[in-house]
């Protein structure tokens, strides 16, 4: 029988391989969608959804309309564009970080938290969030606040070693089972 340290190591390695395998399959699906090479999202196509339903969290009083993402058929790899609306008193999910971001405030007033700074913003203002800087938006007013965001995200295809990315022409179902 394996000791606890070895078991932990083996289990961690198995989980890591499984996750990388799943990310490879996800990237395959995104590549299929990117083949559409969409250029425009029409205003009537923008689907507003509760941000909690996107992130698997509770409703934080924010809704999002994705505008440019690979899931929508745009040939993008490291950026996303979306509209966000925060109800009065709401905040943008958790205090989080990712790549660089730009937010243009379309309506209302809010407080943008960038690192340790709190900056009051209003319609017509634009903010820049440096990469890997914790940030978030809080609607401090009694009216909804809306902004357009363009955010840099790492593309999974740039992070997954090629040998873990499944190729449809070489996939064997038994091989898939080894990673589950």
C-alpha positions in Angstrom: 0.0 0.0 0.0 1.2 3.5 -0.8 2.0 5.9 2.0 0.0 9.1 2.5 2.6 11.3 0.8 2.8 9.1 -2.3 -1.0 8.8 -2.4 -1.4 12.5 -2.2 1.2 13.0 -5.0 -0.4 10.4 -7.2 -3.9 11.8 -6.6 -2.7 15.3 -7.4 -1.0 14.2 -10.6 -4.1 12.3 -11.7 -6.4 15.3 -11.0 -4.0 17.6 -12.9 -3.9 15.3 -15.9 -7.7 15.1 -15.9 -8.1 18.8 -15.7 -5.6 19.4 -18.5 -7.4 16.8 -20.6 -10.8 18.4 -20.0 -9.3 21.9 -20.9 -8.1 20.4 -24.1 -11.5 19.1 -25.0 -13.0 22.5 -24.1 -10.5 24.3 -26.3 -11.5 21.9 -29.1 -15.1 23.1 -28.8 -14.1 26.7 -28.7 -12.0 26.2 -31.8 -15.1 24.9 -33.6 -17.0 28.0 -32.5 -14.2 30.3 -33.6 -14.5 28.9 -37.1 -17.6 31.0 -37.5 -15.3 34.1 -37.4 -18.1 36.4 -36.3 -17.4 40.1 -36.7 -20.5 41.7 -35.0 -22.9 41.2 -32.1 -26.1 43.0 -32.9 -27.8 44.8 -30.0 -30.8 42.5 -30.2 -28.5 39.4 -29.9 -26.9 40.6 -26.6 -28.3 38.2 -23.9 -28.3 39.6 -20.4 -27.7 37.0 -17.7 -27.2 37.1 -14.0 -23.4 37.1 -13.3 -23.9 34.5 -10.6 -25.3 32.0 -13.1 -22.2 32.4 -15.2 -19.8 32.0 -12.3 -21.7 29.5 -10.3 -22.1 32.0 -7.4 -25.0 33.7 -5.7 -26.8 36.7 -7.3 -24.7 39.8 -6.5 -27.0 42.2 -8.3 -25.0 42.3 -11.5 -25.9 41.1 -14.9 -23.7 40.7 -18.0 -24.2 40.7 -21.8 -21.3 39.0 -23.5 -20.4 40.8 -26.7 -17.1 39.3 -28.1 -16.1 35.9 -26.8 -15.0 32.6 -28.5 -18.2 31.0 -27.1 -20.2 33.3 -29.3 -18.2 32.4 -32.4 -15.6 35.2 -32.4 -12.0 34.2 -33.4 -10.5 35.6 -30.1 -8.1 33.9 -27.9 -6.9 36.3 -25.1 -9.6 38.9 -24.7 -13.3 39.2 -24.0 -15.7 42.2 -24.3 -19.0 42.5 -22.3 -21.5 44.9 -20.9 -22.2 44.9 -17.2 -24.9 46.4 -15.2 -24.9 46.7 -11.4 -28.1 47.3 -9.5 -28.0 50.1 -6.8 -25.7 49.0 -4.0 -24.4 45.9 -5.9 -20.8 45.0 -6.4 -19.1 43.2 -9.3 -18.7 39.7 -7.9 -15.7 38.9 -5.9 -12.6 41.1 -5.7 -10.7 39.4 -8.5 -7.7 39.7 -10.9 -6.9 38.6 -14.4 -5.1 40.2 -17.4 -5.3 43.9 -18.3 -8.8 45.4 -18.5 -10.4 48.7 -19.6 -13.8 49.8 -18.4 -15.8 52.5 -20.0 -18.7 53.7 -17.8 -21.9 54.2 -19.9 -24.3 55.3 -17.2 -24.7 55.8 -13.4 -22.0 56.2 -10.8 -19.8 53.7 -9.1 -16.6 53.2 -7.1 -13.9 51.3 -8.9 -11.5 49.5 -6.6 -8.1 49.0 -8.2 -5.5 47.5 -5.9 -5.7 49.5 -2.7 -7.3 52.6 -4.4 -10.9 53.5 -4.4 -11.8 55.7 -7.4 -15.2 57.4 -7.9 -16.3 57.0 -11.6 -19.4 58.2 -13.6 -20.8 58.0 -17.1 -18.1 59.0 -19.6 -15.1 58.0 -17.4 -12.7 55.2 -18.5 -10.5 53.1 -16.2 -7.5 50.9 -16.8 -6.8 47.9 -14.6 -3.2 46.6 -14.8 -2.7 42.8 -15.2 -2.9 40.7 -12.0 -4.2 43.6 -10.0 -7.1 42.8 -7.7 -10.1 44.9 -8.5 -13.9 45.2 -8.4 -16.7 47.7 -9.0 -19.2 48.8 -6.4 -22.4 50.7 -7.3 -22.5 53.3 -4.5 -25.5 55.2 -6.0 -29.3 54.7 -5.9 -29.4 54.2 -9.7 -28.1 51.3 -11.9 -24.5 51.7 -13.2 -23.5 50.2 -16.6 -20.1 49.8 -18.1 -18.4 48.2 -21.2 -15.4 46.1 -20.3 -12.6 44.7 -22.5 -10.6 42.1 -20.5 -7.5 40.2 -21.3 -7.7 36.5 -20.3 -5.1 33.9 -20.9 -6.0 31.6 -23.8 -6.0 28.0 -22.7 -4.5 26.9 -26.0 -1.4 28.8 -25.0 -1.1 27.0 -21.7 -1.9 23.4 -22.4 1.0 21.2 -23.6 0.2 20.0 -27.1 0.4 16.3 -26.1 -2.6 16.8 -23.7 -4.8 18.5 -26.3 -6.9 15.7 -27.8 -7.0 15.5 -31.6 -10.3 14.4 -33.0 -8.6 12.5 -35.8 -6.6 10.5 -33.3 -9.0 10.2 -30.4 -9.6 6.7 -29.0 -12.5 6.5 -26.6 -10.4 4.1 -24.4 -7.7 6.8 -24.1 -10.4 9.3 -22.9 -11.3 6.9 -20.1 -7.7 6.9 -18.7 -8.1 10.5 -17.7 -11.5 10.3 -15.9 
